[in-house]
Amino acid sequence: MSTITEIFGSMVFNYTVMKERLPKDTYRELQETIRRGHRLDINVASIIANSMKDWAIEKGATHYTHWFQPMTGITAEKHDSFISPTADGNIIMEFSGKELIQGEPDASSFPSGGLRTTFEARGYTAWDPTSYAFIKDGVLCIPTAFCSYGGEALDKKTPLLRSMEAINRQALRILKLFGNDTVTNVKTTVGPEQEYFLIDRGMFEKRKDLIYTGRTLYGARPPKGQELEDHYFGFIKPRVAAFMKDLDQELWKLGILAKTEHNEAAPSQHELAPIFTTANISADHNQLTMETMQKVARRHNLVCLLHEKPFAGVNGSGKHNNWSLCTDTGVNLLEPGETPCENAQFLLFLCSVIKAVDEYQDLLRISIASASNDHRLGANEAPPAIVSIFLGTELNDILESIEKSTTYDAKAKEQLKVGVHVLPRFFKDTTDRNRTSPFAFTGNKFEFRMLGASASISDANTVLNTAVAQELKQFADTLEKADDFGKALNELIKKVIREHKRIIFNGNGYEQAWIEEAEKRGLLNLKSAPDCIPYLLKEKNIDLFESHRVLSKTEIHSRYEVMLESYCKMLNIEALTMIDMTRKDILPAVSAFSKELSETALLKKKINPENECGYEENLVKRISELSSAMYVKVGELESAMSEVKKITDAADSARFYRDTVFATMKWIRAYADELESMTDKKYWPYPSYGEILFSVM
């Protein structure tokens, strides 16, 4: 039986494999290309491609693919075999440097927000050598960026890579000011915690809503949900444990650092957390993790649900994005230090995040916006839609003492003057964790908790990287011109704290009082995707992305269109599914049950004319009222679906879906859920919540 160390990375063309298989000069040149971000020489690429092909064939691969991440939010791949014909009618196995570096999938069939039309089909994939190639299902997968014929980014990886370059440039400027010339690269590291539901496959296949939309459009609350809090961190059931063991094995083969697994709050809900790694690799790994979860679940006759809110009345699923900044010398720049200089540096990087989150709170909200995540944000399971930062009592008190130039009550009792006196050292676990905060400092990293379970983490990290890069740039511009660095640094940190402390909130984000307080502070409360997406086109946001060469104005507009289109399409599918389920299944079912009740009442009266039949008659009356009301609302929903087709503006269309279509759907669901609670089980056409949530043992 193979050990974990033997399994781990066995399907990855990583640096260990490269070092063994590549000529020393080729390996060195590849390393230098990655370190400096230069284009790879075609001759070097050919040597790497041949070695990669030989390794893949030895592992059983017959095909290769450029594995990329279009704006659908999932991954895409087109498989090509290694075979090439020979003159004598046989074949040889070939894979060239050109095939490694660049591919050409159809660009017109993916979301582009107007960047591509049907007759403009050419698109290119370009190898990202910083992310390892791997073998999946007998196919060599080469992580790539995806762009149009004109060079515009059509994917989520390209902006992320650009944002990583942006924050690296500005962070190096700051480190140089502190006399650190040994660091040559600063990277953002990410560890995304992934929540998900596991349900029985047989139950799933009986639910049209789960099949078509990923969530239940109908479902009466069962007698038991998560009230007893007995599932969270509880005993892992054998069937789930077998899935988790299988999942770990598959992820470890792909070099994914799957570390922690446990039951989450809701019945049938679970979580997997990896160890931190570089942001773009972490994004690749998270996409692979979601795909592998669904694939492994099917082996166990289960279905993995990644929708943010598959079941009403119990917790939905998020993805906590743990983000930090690390140097190539192994220093975490968000880790408090031992010396005055280290602490001044820590405070400056901390302030860059505080300022970034305050000034670009709209972009952070947009980065996690979707029709599915709208169901989750603001409920007692996820942060509110208002972006704020949690720092904890001690760090908050330290910043307050710096702002006011007062003494911080610690053992050393020094007056805090950044870069001159010692900042009292504090440990990363001296404050509690705030589960209600959207953006919490947890010792040496920030946990961005607003991401939805099904989302690509690339969007949020692209925004976060770029916004922090902008603040570091402003800091560097100021400090590089200063005659007295220490004084200028002290004044800069105090200014940032004073002007951006409104974004800091250490209390309960679920309370109504916070919503009122946030409004007084001038913080945005963008409750839905249609509310926040238009902010993407604000001049300050376009300037941010353009100035750091992360996204052009054209690319930003395309993403605006794609996000709105995706929102509308999702609600359109949900509405059509609801109409189909209502007309074909639910109304006929309750009608049949009502008929049985009526016939039973008539039979009872025939046997005994004095029999009042209160149960049957009252139930028939209530079922009739509800089914009639439901029938009327379904008609209204159908009319709304016709009306929305006449709207040409994407933002107006999204608002109509939210205010009219979705609002009508909520009424229909309310009627249906009450009908389910009073309809005989043998008539109700779908498995109940209780059956679904408690079926996996």
C-alpha positions in Angstrom: 0.0 0.0 0.0 1.4 3.4 -1.0 2.2 5.9 1.7 1.0 9.5 1.6 4.5 10.7 0.8 4.5 8.4 -2.2 1.1 9.4 -3.4 1.5 13.2 -2.9 2.2 14.9 -6.2 2.5 11.6 -8.1 0.4 13.0 -10.9 2.2 16.4 -11.0 5.0 17.5 -13.3 6.6 19.5 -10.4 10.0 20.9 -9.8 11.2 17.5 -8.3 10.2 15.7 -11.6 11.6 18.6 -13.7 14.9 18.5 -11.9 15.2 14.7 -12.5 14.2 14.8 -16.1 15.4 18.1 -17.6 19.0 19.0 -18.6 20.5 21.2 -15.9 20.7 24.2 -18.2 17.1 23.8 -19.3 15.9 23.5 -15.6 17.9 26.6 -14.6 16.5 28.6 -17.6 13.0 27.7 -16.7 13.5 28.7 -13.1 15.0 32.0 -14.2 12.1 32.6 -16.6 9.5 32.0 -13.9 11.4 34.2 -11.4 11.7 37.1 -13.8 8.4 36.6 -15.5 10.0 36.5 -19.0 8.7 34.7 -22.1 10.0 31.2 -22.4 12.4 30.5 -25.3 10.8 28.2 -27.8 13.9 25.9 -27.9 13.7 25.5 -24.1 10.0 24.9 -24.3 10.6 22.1 -26.8 12.9 20.3 -24.5 10.4 20.7 -21.6 7.5 19.6 -23.8 9.3 16.4 -24.8 10.2 15.6 -21.2 6.7 16.3 -20.1 5.2 14.1 -22.8 7.5 11.2 -21.9 6.6 11.5 -18.2 2.8 11.7 -19.0 2.9 8.7 -21.2 4.7 6.7 -18.5 1.8 7.7 -16.2 -0.7 6.3 -18.7 -1.7 9.6 -20.4 -2.7 9.5 -24.1 -3.9 13.1 -24.5 -3.0 16.6 -23.5 -5.1 19.7 -22.9 -4.7 23.4 -22.2 -6.7 23.6 -19.0 -8.1 27.1 -18.5 -10.7 29.1 -16.5 -13.1 31.0 -18.7 -15.5 33.6 -17.3 -18.1 30.8 -16.7 -16.4 30.3 -13.3 -15.6 26.7 -14.0 -12.8 25.1 -16.0 -12.5 24.2 -19.7 -10.4 21.7 -21.6 -10.1 20.4 -25.2 -8.2 17.1 -25.5 -5.6 16.4 -28.2 -3.8 13.1 -28.5 -0.1 12.8 -28.6 -0.2 10.8 -31.8 1.2 12.0 -35.1 1.1 10.0 -38.4 4.3 8.7 -40.1 4.9 8.2 -43.8 4.6 4.4 -43.4 1.1 4.6 -42.0 2.1 4.2 -38.4 2.2 6.8 -35.6 4.7 8.4 -33.3 4.0 10.2 -30.0 4.9 13.9 -30.3 4.4 17.0 -28.2 6.2 20.2 -29.4 7.2 23.3 -27.5 4.7 25.3 -29.5 1.9 23.0 -28.5 3.0 23.4 -24.8 3.2 27.2 -24.9 0.1 28.0 -26.9 -3.3 26.5 -27.9 -6.2 27.7 -29.9 -9.7 27.0 -28.5 -12.9 28.6 -29.9 -13.3 32.0 -28.1 -16.8 32.8 -29.3 -18.5 30.0 -27.4 -17.5 31.3 -23.9 -18.8 34.4 -22.1 -17.0 37.5 -23.3 -19.3 40.4 -22.6 -19.1 41.6 -26.2 -15.4 41.1 -26.6 -16.0 38.3 -29.1 -18.9 37.6 -31.5 -19.8 34.3 -33.1 -17.8 35.0 -36.3 -14.8 36.1 -34.2 -13.9 32.6 -33.0 -10.1 32.8 -32.6 -8.8 32.6 -29.0 -5.5 31.6 -27.5 -4.4 29.7 -24.4 -0.9 30.4 -23.0 1.0 28.2 -20.6 1.3 29.5 -17.0 4.7 27.9 -16.1 4.3 29.0 -12.4 1.5 26.4 -12.0 2.4 22.8 -12.4 1.1 20.6 -15.2 -0.8 17.5 -13.9 -2.5 14.3 -15.1 -6.2 14.0 -14.6 -8.3 11.1 -16.0 -5.4 10.0 -18.3 -5.0 13.5 -19.8 -1.9 15.8 -19.3 -3.4 19.1 -18.2 -1.4 22.3 -18.8 -2.7 25.3 -16.7 -3.1 28.2 -19.1 -4.3 31.7 -19.5 -7.0 32.4 -22.1 -7.2 35.5 -24.2 -8.9 36.7 -27.4 -7.3 37.3 -30.8 -6.9 40.9 -29.8 -5.2 40.1 -26.6 -8.0 40.8 -24.2 -8.3 38.5 -21.1 -11.3 36.1 -21.5 -10.5 34.2 -18.3 -10.0 34.6 -14.6 -6.4 33.5 -14.4 -4.9 36.3 -16.5 -6.2 39.2 -14.3 -5.1 37.3 -11.2 -1.5 36.9 -12.6 -1.4 40.5 -13.5 -2.6 41.6 -10.0 0.1 39.4 -8.5 2.7 41.2 -10.6 1.2 44.6 -9.5 1.4 43.8 -5.7 4.8 42.4 -6.1 6.1 45.6 -7.7 4.7 47.9 -5.0 5.6 45.6 -2.1 9.2 45.5 -3.2 9.3 49.3 -3.2 8.1 49.4 0.4 10.6 46.8 1.6 13.4 48.7 0.0 12.5 51.7 2.0 13.0 49.6 5.1 16.4 48.6 3.9 15.5 45.2 2.7 17.3 44.5 -0.5 17.5 40.7 -0.2 13.8 40.1 -1.1 13.4 39.7 -4.9 9.7 38.6 -4.9 6.6 39.1 -2.8 3.6 36.8 -3.4 0.1 36.6 -2.1 -0.7 33.3 -0.5 -4.1 31.9 -0.2 -5.8 29.0 1.6 -9.5 28.7 0.7 -11.7 26.7 3.1 -14.4 24.9 0.9 -17.9 24.1 2.3 -20.2 21.7 0.5 -23.2 19.4 0.9 -23.2 15.6 0.3 -26.6 14.1 -0.5 -27.7 10.7 -1.7 -27.7 10.4 -5.5 -31.1 8.7 -5.6 -32.6 11.7 -3.8 -30.9 14.2 -6.1 -32.2 12.5 -9.2 -35.8 12.9 -8.0 -35.4 16.7 -7.7 -35.7 18.7 -10.9 -34.7 21.8 -9.1 -31.4 20.4 -7.8 -30.6 18.9 -11.3 -31.3 22.2 -13.2 -30.4 24.9 -10.6 -28.2 23.3 -7.9 -30.7 24.4 -5.2 -34.1 23.4 -4.0 -36.8 25.8 -5.2 -39.3 24.1 -3.0 -39.1 22.4 0.4 -41.0 22.6 3.7 -38.8 22.7 6.8 -38.4 19.3 8.5 -39.1 18.9 12.2 -35.4 18.8 12.8 -32.8 20.9 11.1 -29.5 22.2 12.8 -31.2 23.5 16.0 -29.4 21.0 18.2 -26.0 21.9 16.8 -25.2 18.2 16.8 -23.8 18.0 13.3 -21.0 20.6 13.6 -17.7 18.9 14.2 -19.7 15.8 15.0 -19.0 12.1 14.3 -18.3 11.7 10.5 -20.7 9.0 9.2 -19.1 6.0 7.5 -20.3 6.8 4.0 -19.0 10.3 4.3 -15.8 9.2 5.8 -15.2 6.8 2.9 -15.8 9.7 0.5 -13.4 12.0 2.4 -10.7 9.3 2.4 -11.1 8.8 -1.4 -11.2 12.5 -1.9 -7.9 13.1 0.0 -6.2 10.4 -2.0 -7.2 12.0 -5.3 -6.3 15.5 -4.2 -2.9 14.5 -2.8 -2.1 12.8 -6.2 -2.6 16.2 -7.8 -0.4 17.9 -5.3 -3.3 19.7 -3.5 -2.5 20.3 0.2 -5.8 19.0 1.6 -5.4 19.2 5.3 -8.6 19.6 7.4 -12.0 18.0 7.0 -15.1 18.1 9.3 -18.8 18.3 9.5 -20.3 21.8 9.1 -23.3 23.3 10.9 -26.1 22.0 8.6 -27.1 18.4 8.3 -25.2 16.8 5.3 -22.8 19.8 5.2 -19.0 19.5 5.4 -15.8 21.4 4.9 -12.4 20.9 3.5 -9.4 23.2 4.1 -6.0 23.2 2.4 -2.6 24.5 3.5 -1.7 27.9 2.0 0.0 28.2 -1.3 0.7 30.9 -3.9 -2.5 32.7 -5.1 -2.7 31.5 -8.7 -1.8 27.9 -7.7 -4.4 28.1 -5.0 -7.0 29.2 -7.5 -6.1 26.3 -9.8 -6.2 23.9 -6.9 -9.6 25.1 -5.7 -11.1 24.6 -9.1 -9.6 21.1 -9.1 -10.9 20.5 -5.6 -14.5 21.4 -6.6 -14.3 19.2 -9.7 -12.8 16.3 -7.8 -15.4 16.5 -5.0 -18.2 16.1 -7.5 -16.4 13.3 -9.3 -15.5 11.3 -6.2 -19.0 11.8 -4.8 -20.5 10.0 -7.8 -18.2 7.0 -7.1 -19.9 6.7 -3.7 -23.4 7.1 -5.1 -23.5 10.6 -3.7 -23.9 14.1 -5.1 -21.8 17.0 -4.0 -23.7 20.3 -3.9 -21.6 23.5 -4.2 -24.5 25.9 -4.5 -24.4 28.7 -1.8 -27.9 27.9 -0.6 -29.2 24.5 -1.7 -31.6 24.2 1.2 -33.7 27.0 2.9 -33.8 27.1 6.7 -30.3 25.7 7.2 -26.8 27.2 6.7 -25.6 27.8 3.2 -22.1 27.2 2.0 -19.2 29.7 1.7 -15.6 29.7 0.9 -13.3 31.5 3.4 -10.4 33.0 1.5 -7.4 33.3 3.9 -5.0 35.8 2.3 -1.5 36.9 3.2 1.7 38.4 1.8 4.9 36.5 1.9 8.5 37.2 0.6 10.7 34.7 -1.2 12.9 34.7 1.9 10.0 33.2 3.9 8.8 36.3 5.8 5.0 36.8 6.3 4.5 40.6 6.0 1.3 40.5 8.0 3.1 38.9 11.0 3.9 41.3 13.8 7.6 41.5 14.4 10.2 41.5 17.2 11.9 44.8 16.5 10.7 48.4 16.1 11.6 48.3 12.4 9.7 45.0 11.8 6.7 46.3 13.7 6.7 49.5 11.7 6.8 47.5 8.5 4.0 45.3 9.7 1.8 48.3 10.6 2.4 49.9 7.2 1.3 46.7 5.4 -1.6 46.3 7.7 -2.6 49.9 7.0 -2.4 49.3 3.3 -5.1 46.5 3.7 -7.3 48.7 5.9 -7.2 51.6 3.4 -7.7 49.2 0.4 -10.8 47.6 2.0 -12.3 51.0 2.9 -11.7 52.7 -0.5 -12.6 49.6 -2.6 -15.3 48.0 -0.5 -17.6 48.2 -3.6 -15.1 46.1 -5.6 -14.7 43.5 -2.9 -18.5 43.2 -2.7 -18.6 42.8 -6.5 -15.9 40.2 -6.5 -18.2 37.8 -4.6 -21.5 38.8 -6.2 -23.7 36.2 -7.8 -27.4 35.1 -7.9 -26.5 32.1 -5.7 -24.5 34.1 -3.1 -27.4 36.6 -2.7 -29.3 33.8 -0.9 -26.5 33.5 1.7 -25.1 36.9 2.5 -26.7 38.5 5.5 -28.3 35.4 7.0 -27.1 34.1 10.3 -24.5 31.8 8.7 -22.6 34.3 6.6 -21.3 37.9 6.9 -23.6 40.7 6.0 -23.4 42.4 2.6 -21.7 45.3 4.3 -17.9 45.1 4.0 -16.0 45.8 7.2 -12.7 44.7 8.9 -12.3 42.9 12.2 -9.0 43.4 13.9 -9.6 42.3 17.5 -9.5 44.3 20.7 -5.7 44.4 21.2 -4.7 45.4 17.7 -7.6 47.9 17.6 -6.4 49.4 20.8 -2.8 49.6 19.5 -4.0 51.5 16.3 -6.1 53.8 18.5 -3.1 54.7 20.7 -1.0 55.4 17.6 -3.7 57.6 16.2 -4.0 59.6 19.4 -0.3 59.4 20.4 -1.2 57.9 23.7 0.4 55.2 25.8 -0.6 51.7 25.0 -1.2 49.8 28.3 1.3 46.9 27.9 4.2 45.7 29.9 6.8 48.0 28.1 4.6 51.1 28.6 6.3 52.9 25.7 4.6 55.8 23.9 4.0 54.4 20.4 5.9 56.3 17.8 6.2 54.1 14.8 9.8 53.2 13.9 11.2 55.0 17.0 9.9 53.1 20.1 9.1 49.5 20.4 5.6 48.4 19.5 4.5 45.9 22.2 4.7 42.4 20.8 1.4 40.6 20.7 0.7 37.0 19.7 -1.5 36.0 16.9 -4.1 34.3 19.1 -4.6 37.0 21.7 -8.0 37.9 20.2 -11.1 35.8 19.4 -12.3 35.0 15.9 -15.3 37.0 14.7 -17.4 34.7 12.6 -19.8 37.5 11.6 -17.0 39.7 10.0 -16.7 39.7 6.3 -12.9 40.5 6.5 -11.2 39.4 9.7 -7.6 39.6 10.7 -6.7 36.2 12.3 -3.1 36.7 13.4 -1.0 36.7 10.3 -3.5 36.8 7.6 -6.9 38.1 6.6 -9.9 35.9 6.2 -12.3 37.1 3.5 -15.5 35.2 4.4 -17.9 36.6 1.8 -17.0 34.2 -1.0 -19.7 31.7 -2.1 -18.9 28.0 -2.2 -19.2 27.7 -6.0 -17.1 30.8 -6.8 -13.7 30.9 -8.4 -11.4 32.5 -5.8 -9.6 34.4 -8.7 -12.0 37.3 -8.7 -11.8 38.1 -5.0 -8.0 37.8 -5.0 -7.6 39.9 -8.1 -9.5 42.7 -6.5 -7.7 42.3 -3.2 -4.2 42.2 -4.7 -4.9 45.2 -7.0 -6.4 47.4 -4.3 -3.6 46.7 -1.8 -1.0 47.3 -4.6 -2.6 50.7 -5.1 -2.3 51.7 -1.5 1.3 50.4 -1.3 2.1 52.5 -4.4 0.7 55.6 -2.7 2.6 54.9 0.4 5.8 54.4 -1.5 5.3 57.6 -3.6 5.0 59.5 -0.3 7.8 57.9 1.7 10.3 57.8 -1.2 10.2 61.7 -1.3 10.4 62.1 2.5 13.4 63.9 4.0 12.8 62.2 7.4 11.6 58.6 6.8 10.7 57.9 10.4 8.6 61.0 10.8 6.9 60.6 7.5 6.1 57.0 8.3 4.6 57.9 11.6 2.4 60.6 10.1 1.3 58.4 7.3 0.2 55.5 9.5 -1.6 57.9 11.8 -3.4 59.5 8.8 -4.5 56.2 7.5 -5.9 55.1 10.8 -7.7 58.4 11.3 -9.2 58.5 7.9 -10.2 54.9 7.4 -11.1 53.6 10.9 -14.7 53.6 9.9 -14.2 50.3 8.1 -13.1 48.6 11.3 -15.8 46.9 13.3 -15.2 44.3 16.0 -18.8 43.6 17.0 -21.7 41.4 15.9 -22.3 41.9 12.2 -25.6 40.1 12.4 -27.3 42.8 14.5 -29.6 45.4 13.1 -27.7 48.0 15.2 -24.6 47.4 13.0 -26.6 48.0 9.8 -27.7 51.3 11.2 -24.2 52.2 12.5 -22.6 51.3 9.1 -25.0 53.6 7.3 -24.0 56.4 9.7 -20.3 55.7 8.9 -21.0 55.9 5.2 -20.3 52.3 4.4 -22.1 50.7 1.5 -24.8 48.1 2.0 -25.2 46.5 -1.4 -27.7 43.8 -0.7 -27.9 42.1 -4.1 -25.8 41.5 -7.2 -27.8 44.0 -9.3 -27.1 46.6 -6.6 -23.4 46.2 -6.6 -22.4 45.2 -10.2 -22.9 48.7 -11.6 -20.2 50.0 -9.2 -17.7 48.2 -11.4 -17.9 50.9 -14.0 -17.2 53.7 -11.5 -14.3 55.9 -12.7 -12.1 55.2 -9.6 -12.4 51.4 -10.2 -11.6 51.6 -13.9 -8.6 53.8 -13.0 -7.4 51.3 -10.4 -7.4 48.3 -12.8 -6.0 50.3 -15.7 -3.2 52.0 -13.7 -1.9 48.7 -12.6 -2.4 47.0 -16.0 -4.7 44.4 -14.5 -7.7 45.0 -16.6 -8.3 47.5 -19.5 -11.5 49.5 -19.7 -12.7 47.2 -22.4 -12.1 44.1 -20.2 -13.9 45.7 -17.3 -16.9 46.4 -19.4 -16.9 42.9 -20.6 -16.9 41.5 -17.1 -19.8 43.9 -16.2 -21.8 42.4 -19.0 -20.9 38.8 -18.1 -21.8 39.2 -14.5 -25.2 40.7 -15.2 -25.9 38.2 -18.0 -25.0 35.3 -15.6 -27.3 36.7 -12.9 -30.2 36.9 -15.4 -29.6 33.5 -16.9 -29.6 31.9 -13.5 -32.9 33.4 -12.4 -34.3 32.6 -15.8 -33.5 28.9 -15.4 -34.8 28.9 -11.9 -38.1 30.6 -12.9 -38.7 28.2 -15.8 -37.9 25.2 -13.6 -40.3 26.4 -11.0 -43.1 26.8 -13.6 -42.4 23.3 -14.9 -42.4 21.7 -11.4 -45.6 23.5 -10.5 -47.6 22.8 -13.5 -46.5 19.2 -14.2 -46.0 17.9 -10.7 -47.1 19.9 -7.7 -50.6 21.1 -8.8 -51.6 17.7 -10.2 -50.3 16.0 -7.0 -52.3 18.2 -4.6 -55.3 18.0 -6.9 -55.2 14.2 -6.7 -54.9 14.3 -2.9 -57.7 16.8 -2.7 -59.8 14.5 -4.8 -59.1 11.6 -2.4 -60.1 13.8 0.6 -63.3 14.8 -1.1 -64.2 11.2 -2.0 -63.4 10.1 1.6 -65.7 12.8 3.0 -68.5 11.8 0.7 -68.1 8.2 1.6 -68.1 9.0 5.3 -71.3 11.0 4.9 -72.9 8.2 2.8 -72.2 5.8 5.7 -73.2 8.3 8.3 -75.0 11.5 7.2 -74.4 13.0 10.7 -70.6 12.8 10.1 -69.2 16.4 9.9 -65.9 15.4 8.1 -64.2 18.5 9.5 -60.7 17.2 8.8 -61.3 16.4 5.1 -63.4 19.4 4.4 -61.2 22.0 6.1 -58.1 20.5 4.5 -59.7 20.4 1.0 -60.7 24.0 1.5 -57.2 25.1 2.5 -55.6 23.1 -0.3 -58.0 24.6 -2.8 -57.1 28.2 -1.6 -53.4 27.6 -1.7 -53.4 25.8 -5.1 -55.6 28.5 -6.6 -53.3 31.2 -5.3 -50.3 29.3 -6.6 -51.9 28.9 -10.0 -52.5 32.6 -10.2 -48.9 33.4 -9.2 -47.5 31.0 -11.7 -49.5 32.8 -14.4 -47.9 36.1 -13.1 -44.5 34.5 -13.3 -45.0 33.4 -16.8 -46.2 37.0 -17.7 -43.0 38.4 -16.1 -40.9 36.0 -18.1 -42.4 37.3 -21.2 -42.0 40.9 -20.1 -38.3 40.6 -19.2 -37.5 39.6 -22.8 -38.5 43.1 -23.9 -35.8 44.8 -21.7 -32.6 45.5 -23.6 -30.4 47.0 -20.9 -28.5 44.4 -18.9 -28.7 46.3 -15.5 -32.5 46.9 -16.0 -33.0 43.3 -16.8 -31.2 42.1 -13.7 -33.2 44.5 -11.5 -36.4 43.2 -13.1 -35.4 39.6 -12.4 -34.7 40.5 -8.8 -37.7 42.8 -8.1 -40.4 41.0 -10.1 -39.4 37.5 -11.1 -37.7 36.5 -7.9 -40.3 38.2 -5.7 -43.0 36.3 -7.5 -41.1 33.0 -7.1 -40.9 33.6 -3.3 -44.7 33.8 -3.2 -45.1 30.6 -5.2 -42.6 28.8 -2.9 -44.5 29.9 0.2 -47.7 28.4 -1.2 -46.0 25.2 -2.2 -44.2 24.6 1.1 -47.4 25.0 3.0 -49.1 22.5 0.6 -46.2 20.1 1.1 -46.8 20.2 4.9 -50.4 19.1 4.5 -50.2 16.7 1.5 -50.1 13.0 2.0 -46.5 11.7 1.4 -47.6 9.2 -1.2 -48.9 12.1 -3.4 -46.1 14.7 -3.0 -43.8 14.3 -6.1 -40.4 15.0 -4.5 -38.3 13.8 -1.6 -38.7 16.0 1.4 -36.0 18.1 3.1 -35.9 15.5 6.0 -35.4 12.7 3.6 -32.6 14.5 1.7 -30.7 15.9 4.6 -30.7 12.8 6.8 -30.4 10.1 4.2 -26.6 9.8 4.1 -25.4 7.5 6.9 
